[in-house]
Amino acid sequence: MTGMSINEMLGQSGLLTLLGMCVVFGFIIILIACMKLLQVIVHAFKLDREKPEQTNGTGAAPVSNNDGAVVAAIAAAIKTKEGK
């Protein structure tokens, strides 16, 4: 019989386990390095700054079209409720 002994199989499985762990650990290191590089690039081009919102002159937050529709729906619901 030309099979592997238990010691040889355990040695090979241990080596394969270590190799797999090194591959995963290496990938995590590369991923962290890419994220750090992306952080540096975003910071260099000042893409991490929020643009100041324009106000409507009263100092309140601007009202968009969707917010106006919500306000109108709430006002209609209140008027309907008061009418009953």
C-alpha positions as a printed Julia matrix, in Angstrom:
84×3 Matrix{Float64}:
   0.0    0.0    0.0
   1.45   3.42  -0.96
  -0.81   5.69   1.12
   0.17   8.52   3.41
   0.58   7.88   7.1
  -1.48   9.72   9.71
   1.49  11.93  10.62
   2.04  12.94   6.99
  -1.65  13.73   6.51
  -1.76  15.81   9.7
   1.38  17.67   8.65
  -0.03  18.41   5.21
  -3.41  19.53   6.61
  -1.66  21.81   9.12
   0.43  23.36   6.36
  -2.66  23.86   4.21
  -4.48  25.47   7.14
  -1.61  27.9    7.75
  -1.43  28.73   4.03
  -5.18  29.47   3.96
  -4.94  31.68   7.03
  -2.01  33.59   5.5
  -4.0   34.18   2.31
  -6.99  35.53   4.26
  -4.76  37.67   6.51
  -2.93  39.03   3.45
  -6.23  39.92   1.78
  -7.37  41.76   4.91
  -4.11  43.74   4.99
  -4.52  44.67   1.31
  -8.13  45.7    1.94
  -7.14  47.93   4.88
  -4.35  49.5    2.79
  -6.8   50.26  -0.04
  -9.25  51.87   2.4
  -6.48  54.03   3.88
  -5.39  55.06   0.37
  -8.98  55.93  -0.52
  -9.24  58.0    2.66
  -6.1   59.94   1.7
  -7.37  60.54  -1.85
 -10.81  61.7   -0.67
  -9.23  64.01   1.9
  -6.73  65.39  -0.67
  -9.49  66.31  -3.13
 -11.63  67.68  -0.27
 -14.49  65.34  -1.16
 -15.23  64.71   2.52
 -16.58  68.2    3.1
 -20.34  68.68   3.19
 -21.63  71.49   1.04
 -23.46  74.14   3.05
 -27.18  74.11   2.42
 -28.84  77.23   1.14
 -31.45  78.61   3.48
 -34.61  80.45   2.54
 -33.56  83.65   4.33
 -35.26  82.87   7.62
 -32.44  80.72   8.9
 -34.64  77.64   8.69
 -33.76  74.6    6.66
 -34.79  74.81   3.01
 -38.1   73.29   1.99
 -37.86  70.99  -1.0
 -40.72  70.01  -3.29
 -41.32  66.76  -1.41
 -41.36  68.56   1.94
 -43.95  70.99   0.59
 -46.18  68.1   -0.46
 -45.88  66.57   3.01
 -46.72  69.88   4.66
 -49.74  70.29   2.36
 -50.95  66.77   3.18
 -50.6   67.38   6.91
 -52.44  70.71   6.65
 -55.27  69.05   4.68
 -55.53  66.28   7.25
 -55.69  68.79  10.11
 -58.33  70.83   8.31
 -60.39  67.72   7.63
 -60.09  66.62  11.27
 -61.15  70.06  12.54
 -64.11  70.15  10.16
 -65.7   67.0   11.63
